[in-house]
């Protein structure tokens, strides 16, 4: 006798056995992805606001593509695009996925505040959500899906197990550049897929760029094929990629692009009346996108409609063998308010109304985060012949007539002291009048408290108004470091001798502003008591070097707030000023990095500039009282010690 038994399957077993639907990632997202309250737009996902992400997402599941690199701006929906990829593979094709973020905090945030809510908010994914299998580091789903979250600075996290899909988000952030004894973070991430065959594994990279040698620009430039989103002109119909101007078109030559007709065409760009002096009303009334083909001016609404009608066009003729694809998207394409042409122009114009020392940082932020273009350093002055053009006709140790105050900065070293003296006009134009090397603390005191510099074509002389002394240094004596020796010298000489002197220290990492005032210290580093305490001013040396080199360029070009060199400036000074250049450092940040050992004059010049700034305690040189001329017979002459210097 045959007994019939009914077999009942668990829902998880049925889900794991269910064959994938014939859907692309973008189709899946539009059908199943639901955006919750944490998203800017709630409800079922739609490509209407980000149409350019559709084909990019779809390639991330194509068997013909191994790598997809997307260079993008901030605030354009890039995180949702990556979440859709995770949701698709987990729901339709359960796989091992590694999602790598720049640092541990971001990895935890994306895991708990982005991916987990996606599963909870989407009806099709809810049955895969198990709070006991979802944590900040690992997600396991009952249908066999597995997601690892890692951060680029942790070799252990990104080199732990095989993965079929690897996603690297914001690969230009500092964590991806952290040095280790092993390979780079991107190489270690790629290695996770080595056990999977071509066409089955996927490398997916996204980031806002930094500079031309940053990870995402290198990934973009080395792609087999680069695709741009071309939008039709509402007047002439020519499809074209949208760019801010011909100056910001990385990867293109001669301000031209290859159209879908295979021919070269000129770029358009954003235009408005009034240039950098434009008023808000001018910007709001006249900001337009100018067609590169017919010159027609598009409103923001017309631009948005053109984006919706856009399509991908390759920069070069495809061969059919391309497996590494790159895409470039900037904020002009955004259909959110951030892509409004007037808003973009307002931000651009505001940059050029910033103080000179802040302008470069604001400009880099806009170029990177809005235009998604690599920033090209324009403040760096490294060529000796260029620097010589910043010289004025005055000889060394002579104060220009326009100057109202002198600042001095002393760089303390184990064997002696380097210094610079700079004269400032009330509008912050300045002149280096003296630099050199001193041997003893007596020489330092002679310079700061007893030296009188003659003023050009007058009977006046001027003393140093403010000074800063670097408190860094190495061990000098068995029981005392240079730092402690400097502390004790400051305790005796900082006030009461005519020139106010501050102890300073270069900060290990940048911070907002130029200076940060430290808390009073009542002990030396070795623990010796200092009754009454000592306050040290931290300097944002990275920004100050930007500011100094910018002002050198202003001297060469005759611009405002120029930093001139005296007429006797020699090669020894030039070599120290150019001993650093802008690079991506070991932490992945764009910073000044030493290329030669001695950079003392550069540090001293930065100190001279910040001592005269409005941020300094007591205000800047613009607050110095009008100088009361005194006959030369009633002043002391310039005292020249046996120091080396000009």
RONUVO-232755 format. One record per residue (C-alpha): residue in three letters; y, x, z. Coordinates in steps of 0.1 Angstrom, whole numbers, plus 2048, in hexadecimal, padded with zeros to 3 digits. Example, Ala and Ser with C-alpha at 12.3 -4.5 7.8 and 13.67 -1.06 7.14 Angstrom:
// RONUVO-232755
ALA7D387B84E;SER7F5889847;
This chain:
// RONUVO-232755
UNK800800800;UNK82280E7F5;UNK83E80D80E;UNK86180A7FF;UNK87C81C813;UNK8A181980D;UNK8B483B810;UNK8D783981E;UNK8F0855816;UNK90C86082C;UNK92E85D81D;UNK93388381E;UNK91388880A;UNK91E86F7F0;UNK9408807EE;UNK9318A27E9;UNK9198957CE;UNK9348827BB;UNK93C893799;UNK96089C793;UNK976884780;UNK98388F75E;UNK9A689476B;UNK9BF8B0768;UNK9D18BB789;UNK9F18A977F;UNK9DD889777;UNK9CB88C798;UNK9EB8917AB;UNK9FB87279B;UNK9DD85D7A2;UNK9D28697C5;UNK9EE87E7D6;UNKA0386A7EE;UNKA2287A7FD;UNKA29872821;UNKA48871837;UNKA4C897836;UNKA53896811;UNKA75891801;UNKA668757EC;UNKA4A85F7FB;UNKA2F84C7EA;UNKA188557CD;UNKA1F8777BE;UNKA3287579D;UNKA3A88F783;UNKA5B87E77B;UNKA6F895791;UNKA5C8B5789;UNKA4E8B1766;UNKA4D8D6760;UNKA338DA77B;UNKA1A8C4768;UNKA0C8DE74F;UNKA0E8F9769;UNK9F88E6781;UNK9E08DD765;UNK9DA90275C;UNK9CF909780;UNK9AF8F6777;UNK9AA902754;UNK98B91774C;UNK9A092A733;UNK9B993774D;UNK9B3950769;UNK9D6955776;UNK9F593F779;UNKA1694F785;UNKA3593978A;UNKA57948791;UNKA6B92C7A0;UNKA8B9247B4;UNKA8C9177D7;UNKA8D8F17DD;UNKA7C8E57BE;UNKA5A8D77CB;UNKA468F77C8;UNKA338F17E8;UNKA288CE7DE;UNKA1C8DD7BD;UNKA058F57D0;UNK9F98D97E8;UNK9EE8C57CA;UNK9D88E27BE;UNK9C78E37E0;UNK9C38BE7E1;UNK9B48BC7BE;UNK99A8D77C4;UNK9908CA7E6;UNK98D8A67D9;UNK97F8AC7B6;UNK96F8CE7B6;UNK9688D97DA;UNK96E8FF7DA;UNK97691C7F0;UNK99C9207F0;UNK9B293A800;UNK9D7930805;UNK9EB94F80D;UNKA0E94E81C;UNKA27969823;UNKA23969849;UNKA0E959865;UNKA2893F86F;UNKA2B93284C;UNKA06931847;UNKA0291C867;UNKA1F90585C;UNKA108FF839;UNK9ED8F8848;UNK9F88E0863;UNKA188D1855;UNKA108D0830;UNK9EB8D0827;UNK9DE8BC844;UNK9F88A083F;UNK9EE89F81A;UNK9CB896824;UNK9D687D83D;UNK9F086C827;UNK9DB869807;UNK9C184D807;UNK9AA8607F0;UNK9AA87E808;UNK9A986D829;UNK98386C82B;UNK983892828;UNK99A896846;UNK9898A0866;UNK9A18AC881;UNK9868C2890;UNK9818D486F;UNK9A78D8868;UNK9B98F4879;UNK9D590D871;UNK9BD927863;UNK99F914853;UNK9998F1844;UNK9768E583D;UNK9708C482B;UNK94F8B082D;UNK94A8B2807;UNK9478D8808;UNK96B8E2804;UNK979900817;UNK99D90C81B;UNK9A792D82B;UNK9CB933835;UNK9D6957836;UNK9F696B838;UNK9FD989821;UNKA049A283D;UNK9E299D84C;UNK9C79B183A;UNK9AC9A284F;UNK9B697E845;UNK9B8984820;UNK99A99A81C;UNK981986830;UNK96B972818;UNK9669687F3;UNK97D94D7E5;UNK97C93B7C4;UNK9A19317C4;UNK9BC9477D3;UNK9E093B7D7;UNK9FC9537E0;UNKA1C9417E9;UNKA3E9537EA;UNKA2F9747E0;UNKA519857E1;UNKA5597F806;UNKA5399F81D;UNKA2F999829;UNKA219A0807;UNKA309C3806;UNKA249CF828;UNKA139F1825;UNK9F09F7830;UNK9D4A1082A;UNK9C49F7813;UNK9D09E97F2;UNK9EF9D27EE;UNK9ED9AE7F9;UNK9EB9A17D6;UNK9CE9B87CE;UNK9BB9AE7ED;UNK9C09897E5;UNK9B498E7C2;UNK99499F7CF;UNK98A97F7E0;UNK9809707BE;UNK96B98D7B1;UNK94A97C7B7;UNK95495F7A0;UNK95395F77A;UNK97195F763;UNK97D93C75D;UNK97093077E;UNK987943796;UNK9AC93E797;UNK9CA9537A2;UNK9E993E7A8;UNKA0994F7B1;UNKA2C9407B8;UNKA4C94E7C6;UNKA7294F7C5;UNKA7A9717B7;UNKA8D98E7C8;UNKA929AC7B0;UNKA839B778F;UNKA689CB7A0;UNKA5E9AE7B7;UNKA3B9A07B6;UNKA4297F7A4;UNKA5798F788;UNKA3C9A9783;UNKA2298E781;UNKA3897A769;UNKA40998753;UNKA1B9A3750;UNKA0E980748;UNK9FC97D727;UNKA1396071E;UNKA3495372E;UNKA3D92E72A;UNKA5F91E72F;UNKA688F9732;UNKA7D8F1713;UNKA948D3714;UNKAA38C16F6;UNKAC88C06F0;UNKAD389B6F1;UNKAEA8A26D3;UNKAD88BA6BB;UNKAB48B66C9;UNKAAE8DC6CC;UNKA948E46E7;UNKAA09016FD;UNKA9991171F;UNKAB590B738;UNKAC7929746;UNKAE792F75B;UNKAF5947742;UNKAEC96372A;UNKAEF97B746;UNKAD396B75A;UNKAB696A741;UNKA9C98274D;UNKA81989734;UNKA96980715;UNKAA99976FD;UNKACB9936EE;UNKAD19726FF;UNKAB89606E8;UNKA9794D6ED;UNKA7A9456D6;UNKA7B9206CD;UNKA5D90A6C6;UNKA659106A1;UNKA5D9356A6;UNKA8193F69F;UNKA9B94F6B6;UNKAB793A6C5;UNKAD49416DC;UNKAD4936700;UNKAEB91C70E;UNKAF891C731;UNKB0C90A74D;UNKB31908746;UNKB508F9758;UNKB768FC757;UNKB8991376E;UNKB6F92F771;UNKB6C93F793;UNKB8E93079D;UNKB8290C795;UNKB8B8F07AD;UNKB728D77BA;UNKB808BC7A3;UNKB7E8D3785;UNKB5A8DB78D;UNKB4F8B7792;UNKB618AB773;UNKB588C775B;UNKB368D7766;UNKB1F8D4748;UNKB018E4737;UNKB0C8F3715;UNKAF28F16FA;UNKAEB9146EB;UNKAE59056C9;UNKB018EC6C2;UNKB188F16E0;UNKB158CD6EC;UNKB1E8C9711;UNKB038B6726;UNKB0B8A4746;UNKAF38A7763;UNKAE4885759;UNKADE891735;UNKAD08B2742;UNKAB889F759;UNKAAC88973C;UNKAA78A7726;UNKA918B7742;UNKA7C898743;UNKA7689A71D;UNKA6F8C071F;UNKA508D3715;UNKA428F6719;UNKA4990F6FE;UNKA3B9336FF;UNKA539516FD;UNKA3C9626E4;UNKA239566CA;UNKA0294E6DC;UNK9E295F6D1;UNK9CA9476E2;UNK9BB9626F8;UNK9D5960715;UNK9C695C737;UNK9E496574D;UNKA0094D749;UNKA2394F758;UNKA3E93575B;UNKA63936765;UNKA76919774;UNKA99919782;UNKAAD8FF796;UNKAC08F3777;UNKAA08E176F;UNKA9F8CF790;UNKAA48A978E;UNKAAD8A87B3;UNKAD18AC7BF;UNKACC8D27C1;UNKACB8D279B;UNKAEC8C0798;UNKB028D6781;UNKB228D1796;UNKB0F8DA7B6;UNKB028FA7A7;UNKB2490479A;UNKB348FD7BC;UNKB1C9147CC;UNKB2292F7B1;UNKB4892D7B4;UNKB4692E7DA;UNKB349507D8;UNKB529617C9;UNKB699547E4;UNKB559667FF;UNKB6098780F;UNKB579A57FA;UNKB3C9B1812;UNKB2A98E812;UNKB2E9877ED;UNKB1099C7E1;UNKAF898C7FA;UNKB039697F0;UNKB019727CB;UNKADD97F7CF;UNKAD495F7E2;UNKAE09497C5;UNKAD195F7AA;UNKAAF95F7BC;UNKAAD93D7CC;UNKABF9277B2;UNKABB93A791;UNKA99948799;UNKAA4969789;UNKA9F98C797;UNKABE99A7A6;UNKACC9BA796;UNKADF9D07AE;UNKB029D57A3;UNKB119E37C3;UNKAFDA037C3;UNKB10A227B9;UNKAF8A3F7B3;UNKB07A53797;UNKB1CA717A2;UNKB34A6D785;UNKB3AA4978F;UNKB42A537B3;UNKB5AA6D7A8;UNKB6EA51797;UNKB74A437BA;UNKB89A627C3;UNKBAFA5F7C8;UNKBC9A7A7C4;UNKBCFA807E9;UNKBC1AA07F8;UNKBAAAA0815;UNKBB8A99838;UNKBD6A8682A;UNKBDDA62833;UNKBEAA4B817;UNKC0BA3A81E;UNKBFBA1781D;UNKBE3A1F83A;UNKBE8A0E85B;UNKBCAA1C86E;UNKBAFA3786E;UNKB8BA31877;UNKB71A4C87E;UNKB4BA4A881;UNKB35A6688F;UNKB10A69887;UNKAFFA7C8A4;UNKAE3A9489A;UNKACFAAD8AE;UNKAE3AC989F;UNKB07ABE89C;UNKB1AAA0891;UNKB23A9286F;UNKB43A7D86C;UNKB5AA6B854;UNKB7EA60859;UNKB8BA43844;UNKBAFA36841;UNKBB4A1083D;UNKBD09FB82F;UNKBD69D983E;UNKBC49C9820;UNKBA59DE827;UNKBAA9F680A;UNKB9FA17818;UNKB9EA3D811;UNKB86A5781E;UNKB9DA7282B;UNKB85A8983D;UNKB60A90840;UNKB4BAAC84D;UNKB33ABB868;UNKB3CAC488C;UNKB29ADB8A3;UNKB31AD08C7;UNKB3DAB28DB;UNKB5DAC68E0;UNKB62AC48BA;UNKB5CA9F8BB;UNKB76A9A8D6;UNKB8EAB08C3;UNKB8AA9A8A4;UNKB8CA798B5;UNKBA7A7F8CF;UNKBBCA9D8C5;UNKBBEA9C89F;UNKBDEA9088D;UNKBDCA8A867;UNKBFCA8C852;UNKC07A6D840;UNKC0EA7181A;UNKC33A78812;UNKC3FA72835;UNKC46A83857;UNKC2CA6D868;UNKC0AA75874;UNKBEDA5F87E;UNKBD1A62897;UNKBAFA51896;UNKBB2A2D8A2;UNKB8EA238A7;UNKB6DA368A7;UNKB48A308A8;UNKB2DA488B3;UNKB08A438A9;UNKAF2A438C9;UNKAD2A4A8B6;UNKAC2A6C8B6;UNKAA4A818BE;UNKA9AA948DD;UNKAB2AB18E3;UNKAAAABE907;UNKA8BABC91B;UNKA9AAA2932;UNKAB4A9191B;UNKAB4A828F8;UNKAD2A828E0;UNKAD5A5D8E8;UNKAD9A6390D;UNKAF1A80907;UNKB06A698F1;UNKB05A4D90C;UNKB13A65926;UNKB2EA7290E;UNKB39A4E907;UNKB3BA4692C;UNKB54A62930;UNKB68A5F90F;UNKB66A3B901;UNKB87A3090F;UNKBA7A3F91D;UNKBACA5B903;UNKBC0A488E9;UNKBA4A418D0;UNKB8CA258DB;UNKB68A308D5;UNKB49A1A8D3;UNKB24A238D5;UNKB11A148B8;UNKAEEA128AB;UNKAE0A07889;UNKACB9E888B;UNKAA69EA881;UNKAA99CA86C;UNKAC69B685D;UNKAD799A871;UNKAF4982869;UNKB16994869;UNKB1E9B986B;UNKB1C9BF890;UNKB099B38AE;UNKB159BB8D1;UNKAFA9C68E8;UNKAF79BE90D;UNKB049D8926;UNKAEA9F292F;UNKAE99FE953;UNKACEA1994C;UNKAC8A34932;UNKAA8A3491D;UNKA98A4B937;UNKAA1A34954;UNKABFA47962;UNKAD9A2E971;UNKAFAA29960;UNKB11A18979;UNKB29A00967;UNKB129FF948;UNKB17A07923;UNKB199EF906;UNKB0B9F98E4;UNKB169E88C3;UNKAFA9E28AA;UNKB039E7886;UNKAF49D4868;UNKAF09F3854;UNKAE09E2836;UNKAFD9CB830;UNKB169E7838;UNKB079FD81D;UNKB0B9E0805;UNKB2F9DC80F;UNKB37A0180C;UNKB28A067EA;UNKB399E67DE;UNKB5A9F47E9;UNKB53A157D8;UNKB4EA017B8;UNKB6F9EF7BF;UNKB80A127C1;UNKB71A1C7A0;UNKB7D9FB790;UNKB9E9F77A2;UNKB949D87B5;UNKB9F9CB7D7;UNKB919DA7F8;UNKB899FA7E5;UNKB7AA187F8;UNKB89A377E9;UNKB7FA5B7EE;UNKB98A777F3;UNKBA0A8F7D7;UNKB8CAAC7E6;UNKB6BA997E8;UNKB4EAB07DF;UNKB29AAF7D6;UNKB1CAB17FA;UNKB2DA90801;UNKB21A807E1;UNKAFCA897E7;UNKAFCA7980A;UNKB0DA5A7FE;UNKAF3A567E3;UNKAD5A5F7F9;UNKACAA3B7FB;UNKAC3A207E1;UNKAB99FB7E1;UNKA949F67E1;UNKA7A9DE7EE;UNKA709F080E;UNKA4E9F0820;UNKA569CE830;UNKA5C9BF80E;UNKA829BA813;UNKA9D9C67FC;UNKAAD9E2810;UNKABDA0480E;UNKAA2A1F80D;UNKAA7A45811;UNKA9FA597F2;UNKAADA7A802;UNKAADA86825;UNKAD3A8982E;UNKAE6A6882C;UNKAFEA6F849;UNKB1EA69836;UNKB11A4882A;UNKB0BA3D84E;UNKB2DA4A858;UNKB3FA3783C;UNKB2DA17846;UNKB39A1C86A;UNKB5DA2285F;UNKB5DA0284B;UNKB4F9EC867;UNKB679FA881;UNKB849ED86B;UNKB749CB865;UNKB809AA874;UNKB5E9A6885;UNKB649C589B;UNKB6F9C08BF;UNKB959BB8BF;UNKB979B189A;UNKB9C9C587B;UNKBB69DC86C;UNKBCA9BE860;UNKBD49B9885;UNKBE19DC88A;UNKC069DC894;UNKC1F9EA87C;UNKC20A10880;UNKC3FA1E891;UNKC4AA3D87E;UNKC4FA5C894;UNKC60A7C888;UNKC47A97881;UNKC58AAE89A;UNKC4EA968B6;UNKC29A958AC;UNKC0EAAE8B0;UNKC02ABF890;UNKBE0ABA881;UNKBC8ACE896;UNKBADADE881;UNKB8EAEA893;UNKB73B00885;UNKB5FAE3877;UNKB51AE1854;UNKB61AC5841;UNKB7AAB8828;
